[in-house]
């Protein structure tokens, strides 16, 4: 053993390695990304790790390995679970042979996601057991226990950290590589009655799963991490308690301090530890449930009280005592508990706000923007200029850095739903109004993950639309992971890159044009020409991510004597490197990358010096 100061995702990865994981697969998505990256980085040499094409593929790769006796790890964020749901639901019916842990990082807030969905609820829906860690150190230990549990009961299990566990840090004791568990898979053994899912098998196994989960509720009541923390201080003898879970357990312990009510920490929200809950409820009149995001514990305790005819009032989200959505904090939890334990009616609960000398100043508003020099800005601007004067246009967006094209002054994202959806949504809009000039923007990584099927659908159904692939040669938004178009794997192996142009031509598209978005003079007329063609056509704007491949070119500068103060560069581009100095434009040299976009936009040639003028 040795001690390391680790991010939560690093601890989860090292815990999986210590548990003897053989195969690890996933798709990048904040807040989960660093888990698989750490598995690859700290790989002792016997783990097969991959960035899969999407979460569904990752789930299926891991499932194949798990039914071959391997211990497998799958990583994703909560919206990625939607993509992986199809194989997961069937996999729970046939089960696994080797331990299989599905890490789904939930994002209360949401901080960087489309939704606040709660994987604990998905666990109940899919009948898959859920483990819910409350700290970095516990995550390291708990994922090892989750592998053992999965293997013992022949079921995949969810491991559900949230952002504050994933990205928190703690100094913890971890095993040395020579202490890692060794797992030697025996390989796939043919058995059609077990591994081939047919209705007859599903009926039999569904009944078995229900019986197993009822038994697991009893087993998990004895699980050491489903714990009751007894009251202290002025709360001794109180008939009020708090039920909580995950990072909210840490918040509750911090907020309660020395005067702590009885606390029930639920580490396995499904199957719910019913007998442990009965032990907690004994002697209580009221319970406050503090949780993120759904009222999972609250509903379970209401059920338990009803089932056993207990006169205990359960309070939480459903009663309005805890906010129904959003992320909690130590301060908000302190307010909930203070009010629950007896703040007079009308009095603001302690910790819910600050005033006077102790008040913190309001944080500055910092809306997310495309980076200075980002080629996506040039791509959006070129399409916008090409479509000027066209009455009906649609700019369907997607998930990635380029979602930020929705911000003013670009205003180039009319729709955004989920990864790959923009392509099919554009088809739907055109079906209703064929006069619309529809553009569907998608990134290179998203194209591979979920865009290809949409293009095939449009081509097959003879739609009129323009696909715009924003190819910056990386998966930028989640930390610059490789993808099939980069020619590298997560382990650094050089492989044959998949060319997007070849894929599109293979589908049957006759018009596939690759352009440099930073060459506006060439791009704009070409975009107009392509948009007027019938059918499905594609533009690939190819220019590397400015963060990963920062150019060594000169920086653009404004000549104040030439600048007429028209502000066109600022009003039309929204580049963070462009600011006002009095009534004239000024370029922040610490941010400028010399992309020359502003030089091409300036109507009087007052900006020069960027890389393209060298």
N, C-alpha and C positions, 0 to 999 in steps of 0.2 A: 504494500500500500504506500501511496505517497499523497501529498496534498497539493491541490491546484485551485487557482482562482478561475472559475469557469462561468461562462454564459449558460443559461438554462438549456439552450439547444445543444451546446457542447456536452453538457452533463448527460442529456438524454442519449446522445450518440455514444458516449463512452460507456454508459450503462448498457446499451444494446450490444456493444462489442464485448463487454464483460460477460454478458449473458450468452455469448457464443453465437451471435447472429451469423448466418452464412450468406444470405442474399439481402441486399437493401436496394429499394427502388422508390422513386418519387418524382414529383414535379415541383419546380420551385414556386414558392408563394409565401409572402410575408404573413405571419411571423414564423413559418416553419423552416425556411430555406437552409439555415446553417446546420440543421441536423444531418442531412445527407452529405453536405460538404465536409463536415467533421468526420463522418464515417470514412469518406474517401481519403481525407488528409491523415487520419490516425489509423488507417487500415493496417492491421498487423501482417497483411499479405495473403490472407486466405478468404477474404470477403469479396463477393461479387457485388459491386455497387454500380448503379446507373441512374442517370437522368432519363426517365422514360419520356415518350412522346407526349403523354398526358397522364392524368391520375388513373384513368380506366386501364391503360396499358400497364401502369405500375402495379395496380391491384392484381391483374391477371398474371403478370410475371411472378409476383410473390406467391400467388395461389398455387401456381404450378410447382414452385420450389417447395412450398409448405406441404403439399400432398406427396412430395418425394422425401419427406422427413427432414427438410432443412428448417432452421429457424430463420424467419424472414421478417423484415422491417419495411413498412410502407410509410412514406411521409407526404403530407399535403396540408393545405389550410382548409378551413371549414367549407368554403365554396367548392374546393376541389373534390370534396366528398360527394357532391352532387354528380360530378362526372363519373366517379368510381362506384356509384350506387348500384348500377346494374349487376356487375359481377359480384359485388359484396352480398347483395340480398340472396343470391343463389348459393354463394359460398357458405353462408351461415347454415344453409340446409344440408349441404354435404359434409361440412366440417373440414378439419385439417389434421395432419399427422404430426408435423413439426410445429413448434410454437410460432404464431403469427401475430405480431403487434402492429396495429394501424394507428400511427400517430396523426391525429387531426388537431392542428393548432387553431383554436378559436380566437376570434378577434373582437372582444367587446369594445364598443366605441361607436361604430367600427373605426379603427385607426387607418387601415389601408385595405378595406374590403367593400364589396357591394352590400353585404348583408351582415346581420348580427345573429345568424342562426346558431343554435346551441346543439352541439354534438351529443350531449346527454339525452336530449329528446330523440335524436336520430338513433341512439343506442336502444331506446325503448321500442321505437318503430321497427328497427331491423332485428331486434332480440339479441343484439351483440353486447356482451358485458363491457362496462366502461370503468376505467381507472382515471382518477382525477387528482393529480399532484398539487400540493400547496406551496412548494418551494423548490429551489434549484437542487438542494441536497436530497430532498425526498424524491424528486423526479429521477435522480440517478439510481436510487435504491428501488423505487417502485417499478420502473420499467423492467428490471431484472425479475421482479416478482410477477409482473404481467406475462413475461415469456413462460415462466414456470406454470402459471395458471392456465394459459392458453394450451400448452402442451398436455397438461393433466386432463383437461376437459374437452380436448379436441375441437376447440372453437377459436376463430379469430377474435381478438379483443381490441377495443378502442383504448387509446391512451390520449387523454384530452388536456394538454396544457393550454393555458391562455397566454396572451401577449406578455403579461407581467412576469410570468414564470419563464417563458421562452427567452425573453430578453433581459431578465434580471441576472445578477451576478452573485456568486457566493463562493467562499473558500471551503472546499469539501475534500474528504478523503476518497481517493479512487484507487482501483486495483491496478497493479502493474500488468503489462501484457502477459507475462508468464502465469498470472493468476486467472486469466480469462477461462471461462468454461469452454471445453472442447466439445463440439457437436459434430458427429460424423453421420451425415444422412445415409440411409440405406438405399435411396433411390426409389423411383416409382415402381409400385407393384400393381400389376393389372388387377382390377376388381370392378367390373362394370356395375355391380349391384351397389357399390359405394360411391364411385366417382362420376357416374353418368346420371345426370339429374333428369328424371322422368316424373310424371304426375304421381305414380304409385310410390316412388321413393319420397317425394315431397310430402305426401300425406303422412307417411310413417314417421319421417324425420321431424315434421312440424310438431307432432304429438310428443316426440322425444325431447325436442327443444323446450317446449312448455314445461314438461316435467323436470327437466334439468335446471331450468332457470328458477323454478320454485325451490328446488334443493339448494341452488346457489345462494338464494336469499338467506337461507339458514347458515350456510357455510360462511358467507361474507359477514355475517353478524359477529363472527369470531375473528375476522381479519383485523390485525393489530392496528391498521391505520383508520379503521372506523372506530373512532374513540370518543369517549365522554370525558370532558375536562370539568372537574367539579368547581363549584363556586368558591370565591374567596372574598375577603374584606367585608364590606357592608352588605354584600349580596348573599352571605351565608344565611341559609334558611329561607331565601326568597323562593317564591313559587313561580318564577319566570325563568325561561331558558332561551337560548339562541341556537338555532340549527344553521349550519353553514358548510362550506366546501371550498376546495381549491385555494386560490390566492385570497379569497374572502375570509378563509380561516385565519390567515396571517393578519389581514386587516382587522378582524374581530379581536384577536388577541392583543394587537397593538392598541386598538381603540378602547378596549375595556380597562386595561391597566390593572391596578391593584384591586379594584372593586369589580370583580368579574362574575357574571351570572354563570349558571351551568351551560356548557357549550357542547353541542353534538356536532362533531366534524364527520361529514359523510365523504369517504374516499372512493366508494363504489356506488354511484347513484343508480346504476342498474346492473344486475338485479338489486333492488333496494334492500338494505340490511334490516329487515322488519323487526327481528327480535332485539337487536341493539336499539332500535328506535323505541320499543316498548320500555326498555330499561331506562332510556333517557327521559321519557315522558312521565315516568312514575313520580307522583307527588307534585307535578306542575299544573298550574292553571292556564298559563299562556306561554306560547312559543313564538318568537320572531324568527322568520327565515330570511337570511341574508345570502343572496346568490346572484350569479351572472350566468345566463341571461334569462332563461325561462324559469317559471316557478316549479321546478322539478321536485325539489325537496318539499316545498310547501304542499304540492298536490299529493305527494306520497304520504306525508304526515296526516293530512286531512283524511286520506283513505284509511290509514292505520287507526286513527281515532274513531272513524265510523265503524270499521270492522270489529274493533274491540270495545265499542261503546264507552270511550274515554271522554270525560267532560273537560277536554283541553281545547282552548281557543287557539287556532293556528293563524298567525298573521304574517303578512309579507306583501308580495306584489299584488296578489289578488284582492287584498283588503285595503290597498292604498298606503300601507305603512312603509313600503320600499318602492322606489321608482320602478316603473314597469320595463324600462329599457335603458341602454347605455351602460357605461363602465362605472364601477364603484371605485372608491378610494378610501384611505384610512379616515379622512375627514367626513366623507358622506356616511360611512359606516358608524363613526362615532355619533353622528347626528341621529341615525336610526335607533341606535341602542339607547342613547340618552333619552330620546322621546319615549321609547318603549318602557324604560325602567322608571319613568315617572316625572318627566318634565311637565310642569303645570300647563293646562290647556291654554293655548294662545301664546305660550312662550316658545321662542325659537329654540330648537334642540341645540345643545352645546356642540360646537365644532362645525355647524352647518354654514357659518359665514364668519367673516372677520371684519373688524372696523377699527378706526382710530389708528394709533401708532403701529399696531401689530399687523395692520392690513397690508397684504402684498399688492404691489402695483399690478394693474391689468397687463397681461401678456400682449405683446404687439401682434397685430394680425399679419400672418405670414402665409398667404395663400400659395399652394404649390404652383410652380411654373416650369415650363420647359427650360432646360439649361441654356445658358448663353452659348451660341454656336450649334445648338441641337439641329441636326438636319431635318427633323420632323417639322420644325417651324417653317423652313424653306418649302417643304413639300406641301404643307397646308396653304401657305401663302400663294404658291404657284397655282394650285387648283382654284383657289378663291379668285385670283386675278383672271384666270382662264374662263371662269364661269360668270364673270361680271356681265350684267345685262340679261342673263337667263332668268326668266321669271320663276320657274319651278326647279329647284334643286334639292337634293337630299345628300347630306354628308353623314353617313352612318358610321359611327365610331365603334371602338372595341376596347378591350382591357389591356392596359399597358401604359408606358410613358405618354404615348400619343393621345390618351384620354384627355390630357391637359390641353389639347387643341380646342377644348370647349371654352376656355377662358378668353375674355376680351384681351386684345382686340382681334384675335384670330376668329373666334366664334365659329369653329369648324367641326363641332361634334353635335349633331342633331339628335342622335340616339346612342345609347350605350346600355347593354343589358348584361351580357356575360361573354366569356371568351368564344369568339367565332360567330356570335349571333348577328353582328352587323351585316354580314354577307346575306344571310337569309332574310333579315328584316328589310333590307333594301329591296329584295325581290317582292316581299309582301306589299310594300308601299307602291311599287310600280304596278303591281296587279290591280290596285285600286285606282291609280291615276297614271296611265301609260305616258303622259306628257312629262312626267318628272324625269330630270336628268339625275340618275342615282349613282353615287360614288360610295363604295364600301371600303373603309380604311382598316387595314389589319397589319400587325407587326410580323416580322419574319418568324419569331418563335411561336406566336399564336397561330400563324398560318399552318405550321406543322402540327400544332397541338389540336386544333379544332376548326381550321379554316378550309381545309381541302374538301371536306364533304359538302360544305356550302357552295363552293365553286362548281362542283360536279352537279349539284342540285340545280343551280342556275343554268348551267350549260344544257343539261338534259331537258329542262323545262322551257328552254328557248326564251329566257328573259333578256331584257335590255338593261345592262348595268355596266359600270366600270369598276373593276377591282383595283384597289391601290395598295400594294404591299410596301410597307415602310421598312426597308431592309437595312438595319444598322449593325448587322453581323454579331448580335448578341441578344441575350435575354436581359435587357437593361434594367427594367423596373425592380426586379428582385435581386439584383446584385451581380449581373453580368455572367450568368451561367451559360455554358455552351448548349447548342442545340444541333439537330441534324444538318443544318446549313453551314455550320462553322467548321466541320471537319475534325472536331476534337470531342472526346468523351470526358466525363467527370474525372476519370483516372488519368487524363492527360494523353491518352492514346490518340495518335493521328489516324483518322479513318477517311474513307471516301465521302466528301461532302455531297449532300443532296442539293441540286440546283433547282431553285424555285421556278426558274424559266422552263426547265425541262419537264417539271411536274405539270405546269400549266399547259404546255404544248402537248404533253402526253394525254391530258384530259380531252384536248381537241380545240383549245382556243387558237384562233388564227392570228390574233393581234396580241402580242406580248412584247412590250417595249420597256427596256431598262434605261433609266435616265439618272443623271446627277442632279438632285434637287437644288443644289447651290448654283446651278447655271440657269438662272431664270429666263434669260433671253432665248435659250433653246427650248426650255420646258413648256412655257406658256402656250405657244402656238401648237406644239405637239399634243398637249392635253386637249385643246379645243378639237383638234382633228380626230383624236381617238374617241372622245366623248360623243361625237356625231356618228360614229360607226354603229351599225346595228349589232345586236347580240351581246354576248359577254366578251369583254376585252380586258386586258390587264396592263397596268403601269407598275413597274417596279422601281421605286425611288431608292437607289443604292448609294449609301454614304455612311461611313462608320460612326458609331456612337462617340461623341466628342469627349466623354468621360474616360472611356476605355482606350481610345486611340486619339489622344490629344495631339493636335497638329503642332509642329515646330515652326509654323509660319509667323510672319509679322503680324502685329496687332493693328487694327484699324484706328484711325485718329480723325477727329473733326477739325477742319480748318475754320476757326471762328470768324475769319475775315470773309470766307465764302458762305458760311451758314446763314440762311435767311430767316431762321427761326420758325419754319413752317411746321415743324414737329412731325412730319410725315413718317420718319423712321421710328419714332416712338409710338405714334398713333396706330400704325399699321402692323408693326412687328411684335411689340411687347417684349423685346429682348431685355433681360435684367441688366445687361451691361450698358444699356442706353439710358441716360438720365438727363435732366435739365440743369444747366448752369445759367441761372438767370432766364433769359428768353431764348437761349441757344442750346443745341444738343451737345452732350459730352459723353465720351465713352470711358467707362471704368476699365483701366488697363489690367486690373487684377482678374477680371472676368472675361474680357474679350479673348476670343480664340482665333480671330482673323478670318472668319468664315466668309466675309465680304458681302453678306446678304444686305446689310444696311448700305453698303457702297452702291449696290445695284439699285436700291430703292430711292436713294437721295436724288431729287430732281435737278439739283444744281451742281452735283459732283463735289460736294463739300467734304466727303468722307473718302479717305484713301489709306493705303499702307497695309492692307490685309494681305493674307497669303496669296491670293489669286492675282495680285498686282505685281508679284515678285518675278 
